[in-house]
Amino acid sequence: MSEEKPPVEHCKGVNGLEKVVLREVRGSSAEVYLYGGHVTSWKNDHGEELLFVSNKAIFKPPKAIRGGIPICFPQFSNLGNLEPHGFARNRIWSIDNDPPPFPTTTSNRAYVDLILKPSEEDFKIWPHRYEFRLRVILGPGGDLMLISRIRNTNTDGKPFSFTFAYHTYFSVSDISEVRVEGLETLDYLDNLQDRARFTEQGDAIVFESEFDKVYLSTPAKIAIIDHEKKRTFVLRKEGLPDAVVWNPWDKKAKAMTDFGDDEYKYMVCVEAAAIEKPITLKPGEEWKGRLELSAVPSSYFSGQLDPQRVLQG
């Protein structure tokens, strides 16, 4: 009889970077690197990888890890004067040994608390004091949850504003077989057209070319349907009104040094985000943003998927 592995294990990952492995009794697992507070793996109880990480990902600071769930803070994209997507994804986070109480069930043992505070160097490029606490939880059914709590700890009385995204890369069988449901009829900003604003016309999002849109005022639940794998990812979110949908397609894939030329076929990013209206915190104020991911078998009806059952469930 093999020895049962612990629900939380600290160990070394690629290039000796520290990581935490979370395991659930039924066999699901997740991996979180302290570099970036970055979830790099989420496997179901059959051991299938549900997140996409590029084969060319560079696990070496200061380059952010390509794939998994990078955290974009304190800015998304290049909407401010910092490096694109901010700096949280390429800083070394610490294990948070004294987290404030999180309103989650404590019976679950497969979780880790991380914390990021500004260094003096960070303070020069973004002159604000903050505490960013991240809890990553692997639920009993294999669901993955990320809870971020960001507090303004400035002592000079100054508020600060930020934009944010969980830049989740989902692993899919073939991008041409994927539909995203739950964003139809919504307004979006098209990053391929200088952030011009349009309204989504399709009854679902499908992919035939490069795609980079920020959907606004989105519902709490979004479904990503992979026809070939007969799998549906369900993304639930709180405190994150926007959703980014991205696939670089072939030309942009070839231009990225840390991304394989054909890998765009096997991934789609659907990101819970707060972008259109930056979040502003006064000293002492805290913001919370929650993401929960689950993977469920897709139900077929008359040869079609029935996404409404997923979205209403």
C-alpha positions in Angstrom: 0.0 0.0 0.0 1.5 3.3 -1.0 1.9 6.0 1.5 -0.7 8.7 1.3 0.8 12.0 0.1 0.2 15.1 2.2 -2.5 17.6 1.1 0.1 20.4 1.1 3.7 19.8 0.1 6.5 22.4 -0.2 9.1 21.3 -2.7 11.4 22.5 -5.5 10.1 22.9 -9.1 11.7 23.8 -12.4 15.1 25.5 -12.1 14.9 25.0 -8.3 12.1 27.5 -7.9 10.0 26.9 -4.8 6.5 25.5 -5.3 3.6 24.2 -3.2 1.7 21.1 -4.4 -1.9 20.7 -3.3 -3.5 17.3 -3.4 -7.1 16.0 -2.8 -7.8 12.5 -1.6 -9.6 11.5 -4.8 -6.5 12.3 -6.9 -6.9 15.9 -8.1 -3.9 18.2 -7.6 -2.7 21.8 -8.2 0.8 23.4 -8.1 1.5 27.0 -7.1 4.9 28.6 -7.6 6.0 31.2 -5.1 7.5 33.0 -8.1 4.5 35.0 -9.2 2.1 33.4 -6.8 1.5 31.5 -10.0 -0.7 28.4 -10.3 1.0 26.3 -13.0 -0.9 23.0 -12.8 -4.5 21.9 -12.1 -5.2 18.2 -12.7 -8.4 16.3 -12.3 -8.7 13.0 -10.5 -7.7 11.1 -13.7 -4.4 13.1 -13.7 -5.4 15.1 -16.8 -3.9 18.6 -16.9 -6.6 21.2 -17.2 -4.4 24.3 -17.5 -2.1 25.1 -20.4 1.6 25.9 -19.8 3.8 26.4 -22.8 6.5 23.9 -23.5 8.7 26.9 -24.0 7.8 28.6 -20.7 10.8 30.1 -19.1 10.8 29.4 -15.3 13.4 32.0 -14.6 13.0 35.5 -13.1 12.4 38.1 -14.3 10.4 36.5 -17.1 6.8 35.6 -16.1 5.8 32.0 -16.6 3.9 31.5 -19.8 0.6 29.7 -19.0 -1.2 28.6 -15.9 -2.8 31.5 -14.0 -0.6 34.6 -14.0 -1.8 37.3 -11.7 -2.0 40.8 -13.4 -1.6 43.5 -10.7 -1.4 46.5 -10.3 -2.2 46.9 -14.0 -3.6 44.8 -16.8 -1.9 45.0 -20.1 -0.1 48.3 -20.6 -2.8 50.6 -19.3 -0.5 52.3 -16.9 3.2 53.3 -16.8 4.4 49.9 -15.4 5.6 46.8 -17.3 2.7 45.1 -19.1 0.4 43.2 -16.7 2.2 44.7 -13.7 4.7 43.1 -11.5 2.9 40.7 -9.2 3.5 37.8 -11.6 7.3 38.2 -11.5 8.0 38.7 -7.8 8.8 36.1 -5.2 5.8 35.7 -2.9 6.0 34.5 0.7 4.1 31.8 2.6 1.6 33.8 4.7 1.8 32.2 8.1 -0.7 34.6 9.8 -3.5 35.2 7.3 -6.7 37.0 8.4 -9.7 34.7 8.6 -11.0 33.8 5.1 -14.7 33.0 4.8 -14.2 29.5 3.5 -14.8 26.1 5.0 -11.9 25.1 7.2 -12.5 21.4 6.9 -10.6 21.5 3.5 -6.9 20.9 4.1 -5.6 21.4 0.5 -4.9 25.1 0.4 -2.0 27.5 0.7 -1.8 31.2 1.8 0.7 33.5 0.1 1.5 37.2 0.6 3.2 39.9 -1.5 4.4 43.2 -0.1 6.3 45.9 -1.9 10.1 46.0 -1.8 11.9 49.3 -1.8 12.6 48.8 -5.5 8.9 48.2 -6.2 8.1 51.3 -4.2 10.1 53.4 -6.6 8.1 52.2 -9.6 4.7 52.1 -7.9 4.9 54.3 -4.8 2.2 52.6 -2.7 2.2 50.3 0.4 0.0 47.3 0.1 -0.6 43.8 1.3 -1.7 41.3 -1.4 -2.9 38.1 0.2 -3.7 35.1 -2.0 -5.3 31.9 -1.0 -5.3 28.9 -3.4 -7.7 26.1 -2.5 -8.2 22.7 -4.1 -11.7 21.6 -3.2 -12.9 18.1 -2.4 -14.4 17.7 -5.8 -11.3 18.9 -7.6 -12.5 22.5 -8.0 -9.8 25.2 -7.9 -10.4 28.5 -6.1 -8.3 31.6 -5.9 -9.1 34.4 -3.5 -7.2 37.6 -3.6 -7.4 40.3 -0.9 -5.6 43.5 -1.5 -5.3 46.1 1.2 -4.0 49.7 1.0 -1.4 50.1 3.8 -0.2 53.5 2.8 0.7 55.7 5.9 0.6 58.9 3.9 -3.2 58.9 3.6 -3.0 58.4 -0.2 -5.5 56.2 -2.0 -4.3 54.0 -4.9 -6.0 52.5 -8.0 -5.3 49.3 -9.8 -6.6 47.0 -12.5 -6.5 43.2 -12.1 -6.9 39.9 -13.9 -6.5 36.2 -13.3 -5.0 35.5 -16.7 -6.1 31.9 -16.8 -4.9 29.6 -19.7 -7.2 26.7 -20.2 -6.0 23.5 -21.9 -8.3 22.6 -24.9 -8.2 19.8 -27.5 -8.4 22.2 -30.5 -9.3 25.9 -30.4 -11.6 25.4 -33.5 -13.7 23.1 -31.3 -14.2 25.5 -28.5 -17.2 27.7 -27.6 -17.4 30.3 -24.8 -20.9 30.8 -23.5 -22.3 33.5 -21.2 -20.8 36.6 -22.9 -23.3 36.9 -25.8 -25.0 40.3 -26.2 -22.5 42.1 -24.0 -20.4 45.1 -24.8 -16.6 44.6 -25.3 -13.4 46.5 -26.0 -11.5 45.1 -28.9 -7.8 45.2 -28.2 -7.1 44.5 -31.9 -8.9 47.7 -32.8 -7.4 50.2 -30.3 -9.9 49.2 -27.6 -12.9 50.3 -29.7 -16.2 49.4 -28.1 -18.6 46.9 -29.8 -21.5 44.7 -28.8 -21.2 40.9 -29.2 -23.5 39.6 -31.9 -22.9 35.9 -31.8 -24.8 33.4 -29.7 -21.5 32.1 -28.5 -17.8 33.0 -29.0 -16.0 30.8 -31.4 -12.4 31.1 -32.7 -11.2 31.5 -36.3 -8.4 34.1 -36.0 -6.6 36.1 -33.4 -8.9 37.2 -30.6 -8.3 39.7 -27.8 -11.4 41.3 -26.2 -12.4 42.7 -22.8 -16.1 41.9 -22.1 -17.8 44.4 -19.7 -20.3 43.9 -16.9 -20.2 40.1 -17.3 -22.2 37.5 -15.4 -20.8 35.7 -12.4 -20.6 32.4 -14.4 -19.0 31.7 -17.8 -18.7 28.3 -19.6 -15.9 27.2 -21.9 -17.1 24.2 -23.9 -14.6 21.8 -25.5 -16.6 19.7 -28.0 -13.8 17.2 -28.7 -13.0 16.5 -25.0 -16.7 16.6 -24.1 -15.6 18.8 -21.2 -16.9 22.1 -20.0 -15.0 24.5 -17.8 -17.2 26.6 -15.6 -15.7 29.8 -14.3 -17.4 31.5 -11.4 -16.2 34.9 -10.1 -16.9 37.6 -7.5 -15.6 41.2 -7.4 -14.4 40.9 -11.0 -16.9 42.5 -13.4 -15.0 42.1 -16.6 -13.8 39.0 -18.6 -10.9 38.9 -21.1 -10.9 36.3 -23.9 -7.6 35.8 -25.7 -6.0 33.6 -28.3 -2.9 34.8 -30.1 -3.4 32.7 -33.2 -0.5 31.8 -35.6 1.3 35.0 -36.3 1.5 36.2 -32.8 2.4 32.7 -31.5 5.4 32.7 -33.8 6.5 36.1 -32.5 6.5 35.0 -28.8 9.9 33.5 -27.8 8.3 31.6 -24.8 5.4 30.1 -26.8 5.4 27.3 -29.4 4.4 28.1 -33.0 1.4 25.8 -32.9 0.5 26.0 -29.2 -2.3 28.5 -29.8 -4.4 25.5 -31.0 -4.3 24.0 -27.6 -5.2 26.9 -25.3 -7.7 29.7 -24.7 -7.5 32.4 -22.1 -10.7 33.4 -20.3 -9.8 35.8 -17.6 -11.8 37.1 -14.6 -10.8 40.7 -14.4 -11.5 44.3 -13.2 -10.2 46.5 -16.1 -12.8 49.1 -17.4 -13.2 50.7 -14.0 -10.1 50.6 -11.9 -10.5 49.7 -8.2 -9.6 52.5 -5.8 -8.7 51.8 -2.2 -8.2 54.4 0.6 -5.7 53.5 3.3 -7.1 50.6 5.4 -9.6 49.6 2.7 -9.5 46.1 1.3 -10.7 44.6 -2.0 -11.5 41.0 -2.6 -11.7 39.1 -5.9 -12.6 35.4 -6.1 -12.3 32.9 -8.9 -13.6 29.4 -8.9 -12.9 26.9 -11.7 -14.5 23.5 -12.2 -14.4 21.0 -15.1 -17.5 19.0 -15.8 -18.5 16.5 -18.5 -20.4 18.2 -21.2 -24.0 17.1 -21.7 -25.1 16.5 -25.3 -28.7 17.1 -26.5 -29.7 16.4 -30.2 -26.0 16.4 -31.1 -25.5 19.8 -29.4 -24.1 20.8 -26.1 -26.6 22.2 -23.7 -24.7 25.1 -22.1 -27.8 26.4 -20.4 -27.7 23.5 -18.0 -24.1 24.4 -17.2 -24.8 28.1 -16.8 -27.9 27.5 -14.6 -26.4 24.7 -12.5 
